[in-house]
C-alpha cells in the first residue's frame, strides 16, 4: 500500500502578505514605500487594512494609535481619506514613520 503525499497547503496572496508584514518590519516598510511611490489612494488603503490585520486587527491598532475604532474602520475603507495626524498615529502604532526623501536626479 502506498501513501499519497499531501499537497502543500496553499494560502492566499493576502494571507502571505499579512504574515510577511507581521514577521518582517523591513518588508512592511518597503511594501508601503512601493505603494506610496507607484500606487494610488485605494491601494494605500488596502495595504493599510492588510497591515492592520498583521498588527492584531483594527480594534487593537486603534487602541495602540489612540484613535476611535469606528473612525479607523472608515479611514481604512476603500473610500477612506485619512488625515495626516491619523496616518502618522497608525504608522507609529505599527512601528513606522512617514518620511520624505529626495528623488534621484541624474546629472547631465
N, CA and C of each residue as an Amber inpcrd file, in Angstrom:
protein
   324
   0.8420000  -1.1580000   0.0000000   0.0000000   0.0000000   0.0000000
   0.9000000   1.2380000   0.0000000   0.6440000   2.1300000  -0.9260000
   1.4210000   3.3710000  -0.9820000   0.5670000   4.5340000  -0.5220000
   1.2170000   5.4290000   0.1280000   0.5110000   6.6270000   0.5870000
   0.7420000   7.7510000  -0.4030000  -0.3030000   8.4680000  -0.6200000
  -0.1590000   9.6620000  -1.4540000   0.3240000  10.7820000  -0.5590000
   1.3050000  11.5080000  -1.0670000   1.7670000  12.6400000  -0.2670000
   0.7430000  13.7600000  -0.3550000   0.6070000  14.4270000   0.7470000
  -0.3350000  15.5360000   0.7770000   0.2360000  16.6920000  -0.0270000
  -0.6410000  17.3640000  -0.7410000  -0.1860000  18.5370000  -1.4780000
   0.0760000  19.6580000  -0.4820000   1.0290000  20.5160000  -0.8090000
   1.3340000  21.6010000   0.1190000   0.1060000  22.4900000   0.3250000
  -0.0150000  22.9630000   1.5320000  -1.1270000  23.8530000   1.8490000
  -0.9270000  25.1600000   1.1060000  -1.9740000  25.5910000   0.4610000
  -1.8600000  26.8740000  -0.2320000  -2.5080000  27.9550000   0.6140000
  -2.1220000  29.1670000   0.3570000  -2.7100000  30.2940000   1.0490000
  -2.8090000  31.4510000   0.0740000  -3.6590000  32.3620000   0.3990000
  -3.8950000  33.4840000  -0.4940000  -2.7180000  34.4540000  -0.4580000
  -2.6500000  35.2640000  -1.4820000  -1.6290000  36.3100000  -1.5380000
  -1.7820000  37.2460000  -0.3460000  -3.0320000  37.5590000  -0.0190000
  -3.2970000  38.4480000   1.1070000  -2.7790000  37.8580000   2.4130000
  -3.0310000  36.5630000   2.6350000  -2.5570000  35.9150000   3.8650000
  -1.0290000  35.9090000   3.9210000  -0.3850000  35.6700000   2.7880000
   1.0790000  35.6800000   2.7480000   1.6260000  37.0720000   3.0220000
   0.9640000  38.0870000   2.4850000   1.3940000  39.4690000   2.7170000
   1.2550000  39.8330000   4.1810000   0.1160000  39.4900000   4.7830000
  -0.1100000  39.7820000   6.2050000   0.9620000  39.1140000   7.0540000
   1.2730000  37.8680000   6.7540000   2.3020000  37.1550000   7.5210000
   3.6720000  37.8040000   7.3550000   4.0070000  38.1950000   6.1310000
   5.2960000  38.8510000   5.8820000   5.3910000  40.1750000   6.6190000
   4.3110000  40.9540000   6.6100000   4.2850000  42.2370000   7.3250000
   4.4590000  42.0070000   8.8210000   3.7830000  40.9940000   9.3420000
   3.8500000  40.6840000  10.7780000   5.2650000  40.2850000  11.1880000
   5.9520000  39.5290000  10.3440000   7.2350000  38.9440000  10.7220000
   8.4610000  39.7530000  10.3110000   8.2780000  40.7290000   9.4200000
   9.4500000  41.4200000   8.8760000   9.1750000  42.9180000   8.7200000
   9.6040000  43.7330000   9.6920000   9.3440000  45.1650000   9.6150000
   9.9780000  45.8390000   8.3960000  11.1060000  45.3250000   7.9270000
  11.7370000  45.8940000   6.7340000  10.8430000  45.6400000   5.5170000
  10.3030000  44.4270000   5.4120000   9.3630000  44.1250000   4.3270000
   8.1570000  45.0510000   4.4080000   7.6220000  45.2430000   5.6140000
   6.4440000  46.0910000   5.7990000   6.7200000  47.5110000   5.3140000
   7.8720000  48.0470000   5.6720000   8.2220000  49.4040000   5.2490000
   8.3820000  49.4810000   3.7340000   9.0440000  48.5040000   3.1470000
   9.2380000  48.5080000   1.6970000   7.9110000  48.3210000   0.9520000
   7.0330000  47.5180000   1.5260000   5.6960000  47.3070000   0.9650000
   4.9510000  48.6420000   0.8750000   4.9450000  49.3840000   1.9680000
   4.2770000  50.6900000   1.9620000   4.9970000  51.6830000   1.0630000
   6.3120000  51.6950000   1.0910000   7.0580000  52.6200000   0.2330000
   6.7760000  52.3710000  -1.2420000   6.6920000  51.1150000  -1.6380000
   6.4000000  50.7990000  -3.0400000   5.0230000  51.3220000  -3.4350000
   4.0630000  51.1890000  -2.5440000   2.7150000  51.6700000  -2.8420000
   2.6890000  53.1920000  -2.8670000   3.3640000  53.8330000  -1.9310000
   3.4120000  55.2930000  -1.9270000   4.0980000  55.8320000  -3.1780000
   5.0630000  55.0810000  -3.6970000   5.7950000  55.5040000  -4.8830000
   4.9820000  55.3280000  -6.1620000   4.3150000  54.1980000  -6.2860000
   3.6790000  53.8580000  -7.5550000   2.1650000  53.7040000  -7.5020000
   1.6020000  53.6230000  -6.3240000   0.1910000  53.2930000  -6.2030000
  -0.7030000  54.5060000  -6.0710000  -1.9680000  54.2040000  -5.8860000
  -2.9350000  55.2740000  -5.6770000  -3.5200000  55.1380000  -4.2720000
  -4.4580000  56.0030000  -3.9510000  -5.0280000  56.0320000  -2.5970000
  -5.7270000  54.7130000  -2.2540000  -6.4610000  54.1240000  -3.2120000
  -7.1480000  52.8580000  -2.9410000  -6.1630000  51.7610000  -2.5820000
  -5.0400000  51.7140000  -3.2930000  -4.0220000  50.7070000  -2.9950000
  -3.4060000  50.9380000  -1.6140000  -3.2070000  52.1970000  -1.2700000
  -2.6640000  52.5080000   0.0560000  -3.6290000  52.0760000   1.1500000
  -4.9140000  52.3350000   0.9790000  -5.9000000  51.9460000   1.9960000
  -5.9550000  50.4270000   2.1220000  -5.8900000  49.7110000   0.9930000
  -5.8760000  48.2510000   1.0350000  -4.6370000  47.7570000   1.7810000
  -3.4920000  48.3420000   1.5040000  -2.2530000  47.9420000   2.1840000
  -2.3520000  48.1960000   3.6860000  -2.9000000  49.3370000   4.0690000
  -3.0360000  49.6380000   5.4980000  -4.0320000  48.6960000   6.1720000
  -5.0920000  48.2900000   5.4570000  -6.0240000  47.2980000   6.0260000
  -5.3080000  45.9710000   6.2330000  -4.5280000  45.5420000   5.2360000
  -3.7720000  44.2910000   5.3810000  -2.8110000  44.3940000   6.5590000
  -2.1530000  45.5250000   6.6570000  -1.1930000  45.7020000   7.7370000
  -1.8840000  45.7360000   9.0890000  -3.0960000  46.2920000   9.1480000
  -3.8120000  46.3110000  10.4240000  -4.0820000  44.8890000  10.8950000
  -4.3560000  43.9710000   9.9610000  -4.5380000  42.5560000  10.3330000
  -3.2650000  42.0100000  10.9600000  -2.1230000  42.3640000  10.3890000
  -0.8470000  41.8800000  10.8960000  -0.5570000  42.4100000  12.2960000
  -1.1310000  43.5500000  12.6310000  -0.8930000  44.1640000  13.9380000
  -2.0630000  43.9450000  14.8860000  -2.8270000  42.8830000  14.6600000
  -3.8640000  42.4920000  15.6050000  -5.2680000  42.9450000  15.2670000
  -5.4600000  43.5480000  14.1210000  -6.7870000  43.9930000  13.7130000
  -7.0060000  45.4700000  14.0060000  -8.0820000  45.9900000  13.4360000
  -8.3660000  47.4170000  13.5420000  -8.6050000  47.8390000  14.9880000
  -9.3410000  47.0330000  15.7440000  -9.6230000  47.3930000  17.1440000
  -8.3290000  47.5980000  17.9380000  -7.4310000  46.6310000  17.8360000
  -6.1720000  46.7010000  18.5820000  -5.3030000  47.8410000  18.0640000
  -5.2520000  47.9990000  16.7540000  -4.4700000  49.0740000  16.1700000
  -5.0130000  50.4340000  16.5960000  -6.3290000  50.5740000  16.6390000
  -6.9490000  51.8300000  17.0680000  -6.5480000  52.1520000  18.5140000
  -6.5680000  51.1540000  19.3760000  -6.1540000  51.3790000  20.7680000
  -4.6990000  51.8310000  20.8290000  -3.8380000  51.1460000  20.0820000
  -2.4130000  51.4960000  20.0800000  -2.1710000  52.8970000  19.5310000
  -2.9780000  53.2740000  18.5240000  -2.8110000  54.5860000  17.8870000
  -3.5880000  55.6820000  18.6120000  -4.3410000  55.2770000  19.6500000
  -5.1890000  56.2160000  20.4000000  -6.1990000  56.9070000  19.4860000
  -6.8320000  56.0690000  18.6240000  -7.8630000  56.5430000  17.7060000
  -9.1520000  55.7930000  17.9810000 -10.2740000  56.3640000  17.5860000
 -11.5660000  55.7020000  17.6900000 -11.6210000  54.5770000  16.6630000
 -11.9930000  53.3730000  17.0930000 -12.0050000  52.2080000  16.2000000
 -12.9640000  52.4030000  15.0250000 -14.1610000  52.9410000  15.2760000
 -15.1140000  53.1530000  14.1810000 -14.5570000  54.1250000  13.1530000
 -13.9110000  55.1630000  13.6380000 -13.2950000  56.1340000  12.7280000
 -12.1800000  55.4750000  11.9280000 -11.3970000  54.6200000  12.5790000
 -10.3040000  53.9500000  11.8750000 -10.8440000  52.9840000  10.8300000
 -11.9280000  52.2640000  11.1300000 -12.5470000  51.4040000  10.1110000
 -12.9100000  52.2310000   8.8830000 -13.5420000  53.3950000   9.1050000
 -13.9300000  54.2570000   7.9750000 -12.7000000  54.8000000   7.2610000
 -11.6970000  55.1810000   8.0290000 -10.4710000  55.7330000   7.4520000
  -9.7880000  54.7310000   6.5380000  -9.7690000  53.4660000   6.9480000
  -9.0820000  52.4340000   6.1710000  -9.9590000  51.8030000   5.0950000
 -11.1840000  52.2910000   4.9370000 -12.0670000  51.7510000   3.8990000
 -11.5670000  52.1980000   2.5320000 -12.1080000  51.6070000   1.4900000
 -11.6830000  51.9560000   0.1340000 -11.9730000  53.4170000  -0.1910000
 -12.9160000  54.0200000   0.5320000 -13.2230000  55.4330000   0.3210000
 -12.6000000  56.3150000   1.3940000 -11.7540000  55.7200000   2.2160000
 -11.1370000  56.4560000   3.3130000 -10.1860000  57.5320000   2.8170000
 -10.0670000  58.5540000   3.6090000  -9.1720000  59.6630000   3.2980000
  -8.5640000  60.1430000   4.6140000  -7.5310000  59.4260000   5.0820000
  -7.0100000  59.7310000   6.4150000  -6.3580000  61.1040000   6.4890000
  -6.5650000  61.7460000   7.6120000  -5.8420000  62.9820000   7.8870000
  -4.3960000  62.6020000   8.1950000  -3.5060000  63.5240000   7.9780000
  -2.0940000  63.2750000   8.2450000  -1.8790000  62.8400000   9.6920000
  -2.6020000  63.4680000  10.6080000  -2.4880000  63.1350000  12.0340000
  -2.8470000  61.6660000  12.2700000  -3.9260000  61.1890000  11.6550000
  -4.3520000  59.7940000  11.8190000  -3.3660000  58.8390000  11.1610000
  -2.9100000  59.1860000   9.9660000  -1.9510000  58.3390000   9.2620000
  -0.6710000  58.2040000  10.0770000  -0.1950000  59.3040000  10.6190000
   1.0140000  59.2460000  11.4460000   0.7950000  58.3920000  12.6830000
  -0.3780000  58.4980000  13.3130000  -0.6730000  57.7060000  14.5130000
  -0.7200000  56.2210000  14.1890000  -1.3470000  55.8700000  13.0750000
  -1.4400000  54.4660000  12.6630000  -0.0530000  53.9190000  12.3560000
   0.7170000  54.6580000  11.5930000   2.0670000  54.2020000  11.2660000
   2.9240000  54.0580000  12.5220000   2.8110000  54.9980000  13.4350000
   3.5780000  54.9220000  14.6860000   3.1890000  53.6650000  15.4730000
   1.8850000  53.3580000  15.5000000   1.4260000  52.1600000  16.2090000
   1.9670000  50.8950000  15.5560000   2.3060000  50.9780000  14.2670000
   2.8910000  49.8490000  13.5430000   4.4200000  49.8530000  13.6290000
   4.9580000  50.8380000  14.3580000   6.4120000  50.9210000  14.4890000
   7.0810000  51.5580000  13.2850000   6.3490000  52.4190000  12.5760000
   6.8880000  53.0680000  11.3780000   6.6360000  54.5550000  11.4390000
   7.2220000  55.2590000  10.4830000   7.0010000  56.6880000  10.3790000
   6.9400000  57.0880000   8.9150000   6.2940000  58.1820000   8.6650000
   6.2030000  58.7390000   7.3240000   7.4040000  59.6420000   7.1190000
   8.1370000  59.4490000   6.0280000   9.3060000  60.2800000   5.7510000
   9.2650000  60.7380000   4.2960000  10.0960000  61.7090000   4.0030000
  10.2440000  62.2290000   2.6480000  11.7080000  62.1030000   2.2820000
  11.9600000  61.7370000   1.0390000  13.3440000  61.6560000   0.5810000
  13.4390000  62.2840000  -0.7970000  14.5930000  62.7910000  -1.1540000
  14.7150000  63.4210000  -2.4610000  14.6830000  62.3910000  -3.5810000
  14.1700000  62.8290000  -4.7180000  14.2160000  61.9820000  -5.9070000
  15.6560000  61.9640000  -6.3910000  16.0430000  60.8850000  -6.9810000
  17.3850000  60.8270000  -7.5300000  17.3970000  61.6150000  -8.8360000
  18.2550000  62.5840000  -8.8930000  18.3490000  63.4390000 -10.0670000
  19.6080000  63.0710000 -10.8160000  19.4480000  62.7930000 -12.1130000
  20.6170000  62.4580000 -12.9470000  21.3470000  63.7430000 -13.3170000
  22.6400000  63.7070000 -13.1450000  23.4650000  64.8480000 -13.5060000
  23.8720000  64.6780000 -14.9620000  23.6660000  65.7330000 -15.7580000
  23.9690000  65.6640000 -17.1930000  25.4260000  65.8110000 -17.4670000
